[in-house]
């Protein structure tokens, strides 16, 4: 999809929307512009306009959505595990091994394509309503807008850091005190699929708090202040506490942690980073009601924690 944003300055005498848009957008015919309007692809001040004769005013904000024939934009049925829904927003618990947006290697088997399948009315919302991302192998809470107004309000809340996002993760090594990481993250110039701590990157802030310590690792609660790509994975690896099961960033020298064989087998069986988007807290984009959701840790990570506790208990009793 392509988006055209216009702030109306010089209005033609009759003030009709279609004629003014034709005057501004010279590359499109008037019939094409009328079709945009009738297909509900034109917004004025965030409200859908379906009448070409609509009168416009100076300083009106016009947004036009131009849909392209894109093979990625086709429906694909994936069961969405809903944990909250109303007429404005949808919140799901994303499962492991599912990609949020189409991209290289996965053209249409994604959450976005599932939204195309279940929510046809989302077609005129940028990214079909998805306002933030989770990595393929990160589970948990994902917010989706169901209309254009909700989408814009949620994006504003994310930019103004008014959506609290809490993750739970298990990292290698014993962390002794709560702390935060304030290091910029940017693209790795040697490997384009990776991010890295980079002085030329964007500001990235991650708070972490100890929930429980085990014999060679720590269960943490993570609070994101910013939302950079792979932020938690990059930051935890940067302070030499990589996430269990993480493969892209984890240092190879993890044998120093003296991991019991049973736990090594469980980490291998996990086959992903032990990272879960657990809690979200924000004010509803339309009615301003407080929404707070707690999404419990999935079975694969819980099983790992259960066995870490068993080993800790056995070793403690031997002393």
C-alpha positions as CSV (number, residue, x, y, z in Angstrom):
1,X,0.0,0.0,0.0
2,X,1.0,3.6,-0.7
3,X,-0.1,6.6,1.4
4,X,-0.4,10.2,0.2
5,X,-0.8,12.9,2.9
6,X,-1.9,16.4,1.9
7,X,-2.6,19.5,3.9
8,X,-5.1,21.6,2.0
9,X,-3.8,25.1,1.5
10,X,-5.1,26.7,-1.8
11,X,-8.8,25.7,-2.3
12,X,-10.5,26.0,-5.7
13,X,-13.6,28.0,-5.8
14,X,-16.2,25.2,-5.6
15,X,-14.4,23.4,-2.8
16,X,-15.3,19.9,-4.0
17,X,-13.0,17.2,-2.8
18,X,-12.6,15.4,-6.1
19,X,-11.8,18.5,-8.1
20,X,-9.3,19.8,-5.6
21,X,-7.5,16.5,-5.4
22,X,-7.3,16.4,-9.2
23,X,-5.8,19.9,-9.1
24,X,-3.2,18.7,-6.5
25,X,-2.5,15.2,-7.8
26,X,-1.9,15.8,-11.5
27,X,-0.7,12.3,-12.3
28,X,-4.2,10.8,-11.5
29,X,-7.3,11.3,-13.6
30,X,-10.5,12.7,-12.0
31,X,-12.2,9.3,-12.5
32,X,-9.3,7.6,-10.7
33,X,-9.6,10.0,-7.8
34,X,-13.4,9.5,-7.7
35,X,-12.8,5.8,-7.4
36,X,-10.4,6.3,-4.5
37,X,-13.1,8.3,-2.7
38,X,-16.0,5.9,-3.5
39,X,-13.9,2.9,-2.4
40,X,-13.4,4.6,1.0
41,X,-9.7,5.1,0.5
42,X,-9.8,8.8,1.3
43,X,-9.8,10.3,4.8
44,X,-10.3,14.0,5.8
45,X,-9.0,14.7,9.3
46,X,-9.0,10.9,10.0
47,X,-12.6,10.3,8.9
48,X,-13.5,8.2,5.9
49,X,-15.0,10.2,3.0
50,X,-17.1,8.4,0.4
51,X,-18.7,11.4,-1.5
52,X,-16.6,13.1,-4.2
53,X,-18.7,16.2,-3.7
54,X,-17.6,16.6,-0.1
55,X,-16.7,20.2,0.6
56,X,-13.2,20.8,2.0
57,X,-11.7,23.6,4.0
58,X,-8.3,25.2,4.3
59,X,-5.9,23.2,6.5
60,X,-7.9,20.0,6.2
61,X,-5.6,16.9,6.4
62,X,-6.3,14.5,3.6
63,X,-4.9,11.0,3.5
64,X,-5.3,8.8,0.4
65,X,-4.6,5.0,0.5
66,X,-3.5,3.6,-2.8
67,X,-3.6,-0.2,-2.9
68,X,-1.2,-2.0,-5.2
69,X,-1.7,-5.5,-6.5
70,X,0.7,-7.2,-4.1
71,X,1.0,-10.9,-3.8
72,X,1.8,-10.5,-0.1
73,X,-1.6,-8.9,0.5
74,X,-3.6,-12.1,0.2
75,X,-5.6,-13.9,2.9
76,X,-4.2,-16.8,4.8
77,X,-6.0,-18.5,7.7
78,X,-4.0,-18.7,10.9
79,X,-6.0,-19.1,14.2
80,X,-5.7,-15.9,16.2
81,X,-5.7,-16.5,19.9
82,X,-7.8,-13.5,21.0
83,X,-7.4,-12.2,24.6
84,X,-9.3,-8.9,24.1
85,X,-11.6,-7.5,21.4
86,X,-14.0,-4.7,20.9
87,X,-15.1,-2.6,17.9
88,X,-11.9,-0.6,17.9
89,X,-9.0,-2.9,18.8
90,X,-8.0,-6.5,18.9
91,X,-5.3,-8.0,21.2
92,X,-3.9,-11.5,20.6
93,X,-1.5,-13.9,22.2
94,X,0.9,-14.6,19.4
95,X,2.2,-18.2,19.3
96,X,5.8,-19.3,18.5
97,X,7.1,-19.7,15.0
98,X,4.7,-17.2,13.4
99,X,5.8,-14.1,11.5
100,X,3.9,-10.8,12.0
101,X,4.5,-9.2,8.6
102,X,5.3,-10.7,5.2
103,X,8.9,-10.5,4.1
104,X,11.8,-12.4,2.5
105,X,11.3,-16.2,3.0
106,X,7.6,-15.8,4.0
107,X,5.4,-14.0,1.6
108,X,2.0,-14.5,3.0
109,X,1.8,-17.0,5.9
110,X,1.8,-14.3,8.5
111,X,-0.4,-12.6,11.2
112,X,-1.1,-9.8,8.7
113,X,-2.4,-12.2,6.1
114,X,-4.6,-13.8,8.7
115,X,-6.0,-10.3,9.5
116,X,-6.8,-10.0,5.7
117,X,-8.7,-13.4,6.0
118,X,-10.7,-12.6,9.2
119,X,-11.0,-8.8,9.1
120,X,-11.7,-7.6,5.5
121,X,-12.7,-4.1,6.9
122,X,-9.0,-3.6,7.9
123,X,-7.9,-3.3,4.3
124,X,-7.7,0.5,4.4
125,X,-5.7,0.6,7.6
126,X,-1.9,0.8,7.3
127,X,-0.4,-2.7,7.9
128,X,-3.9,-4.0,8.3
129,X,-4.0,-2.5,11.8
130,X,-0.8,-3.9,13.2
131,X,0.8,-1.2,15.4
132,X,3.9,-3.0,16.7
133,X,5.8,-6.2,16.1
134,X,7.0,-9.3,17.8
135,X,9.9,-11.5,16.4
136,X,9.0,-14.8,14.8
137,X,10.0,-16.8,17.8
138,X,8.8,-14.4,20.5
139,X,5.4,-15.2,21.9
140,X,2.8,-13.0,23.6
141,X,0.8,-9.9,23.4
142,X,0.2,-8.1,20.1
143,X,-2.1,-5.1,19.6
144,X,-4.1,-4.6,16.4
145,X,-6.3,-1.6,15.4
146,X,-9.6,-2.3,13.8
147,X,-10.2,1.2,12.4
148,X,-8.1,4.1,11.1
149,X,-8.8,6.3,14.1
150,X,-7.7,3.6,16.6
151,X,-4.6,3.0,14.5
152,X,-3.5,6.7,14.6
153,X,-4.2,7.0,18.3
154,X,-2.2,3.8,19.1
155,X,0.7,4.9,17.0
156,X,0.7,8.2,18.9
157,X,0.7,6.3,22.2
158,X,3.7,4.2,21.2
159,X,5.6,7.3,20.1
160,X,4.8,9.1,23.3
161,X,5.8,5.9,25.3
162,X,2.3,5.6,26.8
163,X,1.9,1.9,26.2
164,X,3.7,-0.1,28.9
165,X,5.1,-3.4,27.6
166,X,6.5,-6.0,30.0
167,X,8.4,-9.1,28.8
168,X,9.6,-12.2,30.7
169,X,12.9,-13.9,29.7
170,X,15.5,-16.2,31.0
171,X,19.2,-15.2,30.5
172,X,22.5,-16.9,31.0
173,X,24.4,-15.9,34.1
174,X,23.5,-14.7,37.5
175,X,22.3,-11.0,37.6
176,X,22.7,-9.6,41.1
177,X,20.8,-6.3,40.8
178,X,18.0,-4.6,38.9
179,X,19.3,-2.1,36.3
180,X,18.7,-0.6,32.8
181,X,20.6,-0.4,29.5
182,X,20.7,2.8,27.5
183,X,22.6,2.0,24.4
184,X,21.7,3.0,20.8
185,X,20.8,0.2,18.4
186,X,21.3,0.3,14.6
187,X,21.7,-2.1,11.7
188,X,24.9,-4.3,11.7
189,X,26.9,-3.1,8.7
190,X,28.5,-6.5,8.3
191,X,25.3,-8.6,8.5
192,X,22.1,-6.8,7.4
193,X,19.8,-9.3,9.2
194,X,21.3,-8.4,12.5
195,X,21.1,-5.3,14.7
196,X,23.8,-4.1,17.1
197,X,24.7,-1.5,19.7
198,X,25.9,1.3,17.5
199,X,26.7,5.0,18.3
200,X,25.0,6.0,15.1
201,X,21.8,4.0,15.9
202,X,18.6,5.1,17.6
203,X,18.2,5.6,21.3
204,X,17.2,2.3,22.9
205,X,16.3,1.9,26.6
206,X,15.6,-1.5,28.3
207,X,14.9,-1.9,32.1
208,X,15.3,-5.3,33.7
209,X,14.2,-6.6,37.1
210,X,15.1,-9.9,38.7
211,X,12.2,-12.3,39.3
212,X,14.2,-15.4,40.2
213,X,17.8,-16.7,40.0
214,X,18.9,-20.3,39.3
215,X,22.3,-22.0,39.3
216,X,23.6,-20.5,36.0
217,X,20.8,-18.2,34.8
218,X,18.2,-15.6,35.8
219,X,14.5,-15.1,35.1
220,X,13.9,-11.4,34.4
221,X,11.1,-9.0,33.9
222,X,11.9,-6.6,31.0
223,X,10.3,-3.2,30.5
224,X,10.8,-1.6,27.1
225,X,10.9,2.2,26.9
226,X,11.7,2.1,23.2
227,X,10.8,-0.6,20.7
228,X,13.8,-1.2,18.3
229,X,14.1,-4.3,16.2
230,X,15.5,-7.2,18.3
231,X,16.1,-4.7,21.2
232,X,15.9,-7.1,24.1
233,X,18.0,-9.7,22.4
234,X,20.7,-7.2,21.4
235,X,20.8,-5.4,24.8
236,X,21.0,-8.6,26.9
237,X,23.8,-10.0,24.7
238,X,25.6,-6.7,25.0
239,X,25.8,-6.9,28.8
240,X,27.0,-10.6,28.4
241,X,23.7,-12.1,29.6
242,X,22.3,-13.6,26.3
243,X,18.8,-15.1,26.3
244,X,18.5,-18.9,26.6
245,X,17.8,-20.5,23.2
246,X,18.6,-17.3,21.3
247,X,20.8,-18.1,18.2
248,X,21.3,-14.9,16.2
249,X,23.1,-12.9,18.8
250,X,24.2,-15.3,21.6
251,X,27.9,-15.6,22.0
252,X,29.2,-19.1,21.3
253,X,31.2,-19.2,24.5
254,X,28.3,-20.3,26.8
255,X,30.0,-23.4,28.1
256,X,31.4,-21.2,31.0
257,X,27.9,-21.4,32.6
258,X,28.3,-25.1,33.2
259,X,24.8,-26.0,32.0
260,X,23.5,-29.4,33.1
261,X,22.9,-31.9,30.3
262,X,19.2,-32.1,31.1
263,X,18.8,-28.3,30.7
264,X,20.9,-28.3,27.5
265,X,18.4,-30.8,26.0
266,X,15.4,-28.6,27.1
267,X,17.0,-25.5,25.6
268,X,17.5,-27.4,22.3
269,X,14.0,-28.7,22.5
270,X,12.7,-25.1,23.1
271,X,14.2,-24.2,19.7
272,X,13.7,-20.5,20.2
273,X,14.6,-17.6,22.5
274,X,13.0,-17.8,26.0
275,X,11.2,-14.5,25.5
276,X,7.5,-13.8,26.1
277,X,5.5,-10.5,25.8
278,X,3.7,-10.9,29.1
279,X,2.0,-7.7,30.2
280,X,0.5,-4.7,28.4
281,X,-1.0,-1.6,30.0
282,X,-2.4,1.4,28.2
283,X,-5.5,3.6,27.9
284,X,-8.0,2.6,25.2
285,X,-7.5,4.7,22.0
286,X,-11.2,5.7,21.8
287,X,-12.9,5.5,25.1
288,X,-9.8,6.1,27.3
289,X,-10.6,3.2,29.6
290,X,-7.5,1.5,31.2
291,X,-6.6,-1.8,29.6
292,X,-4.2,-4.1,31.5
293,X,-3.6,-7.6,30.3
294,X,-1.4,-10.3,31.7
295,X,-0.6,-13.2,29.3
296,X,0.8,-16.2,31.1
297,X,4.1,-17.8,30.1
298,X,3.6,-20.5,27.5
299,X,4.2,-24.2,28.3
300,X,7.6,-24.5,26.6
301,X,9.2,-21.7,28.7
302,X,7.3,-22.8,31.9
303,X,8.6,-26.3,31.5
304,X,12.2,-24.9,31.3
305,X,11.6,-22.8,34.5
306,X,10.1,-25.8,36.3
307,X,13.2,-27.9,35.6
308,X,15.6,-25.1,36.5
309,X,13.8,-24.9,39.9
310,X,14.1,-28.7,40.4
311,X,17.8,-28.7,39.7
312,X,18.3,-25.7,42.0
313,X,16.4,-27.5,44.8
314,X,18.4,-30.7,44.4
315,X,21.7,-28.9,44.5
316,X,20.6,-26.9,47.5
317,X,19.7,-30.0,49.5
318,X,23.1,-31.6,48.7
319,X,25.0,-28.7,50.4
